[in-house]
Amino acid sequence: MENRENEGLQALGRKTMYRSGYAPEVLETFENRHRENDYWVRFNCPEFTSLCPITGQPDFAEIRISYIPDARMVESKSLKLYLFSFRNHGDFHEDCVNKIMKDLIKVMEPKYIEVTGLFTPRGGISIWPYANYGKPGTEYEELARRRMASHE
């Protein structure tokens, strides 16, 4: 089995350094060794925290990320550090979900990705934003349309 020493990963295997603010620069990727296959990768972050941009109060959520990789994949420790960087960041729930999706598209260029935020109730109402993306001009663009249309 090949090792990944030459892939330039910085976070994996090193002491964890948590950022005090939003830090998309910590995201790292590695080569998808099974590019000829379509397959799903799913991450769940049940302890996501951000701050309300108005009150400064903490918001808690489970963030679900599912994607079909193309050439690059996100490294899980860097993803964890990235998601933790929202802890002191003030943004609305919908903004968090869309930023996460756009940042992952920027570093991975996946065939398809979807991000859901299952935020816990505040004031008796829970908010569960969902965003998705399919690579333009491909069958994944149509997949994004179908999944958006059928999303509950």
Order of alpha helices (4+ residues) and beta strands (2+ residues): beta-beta-beta-beta-alpha-alpha-beta-beta-alpha
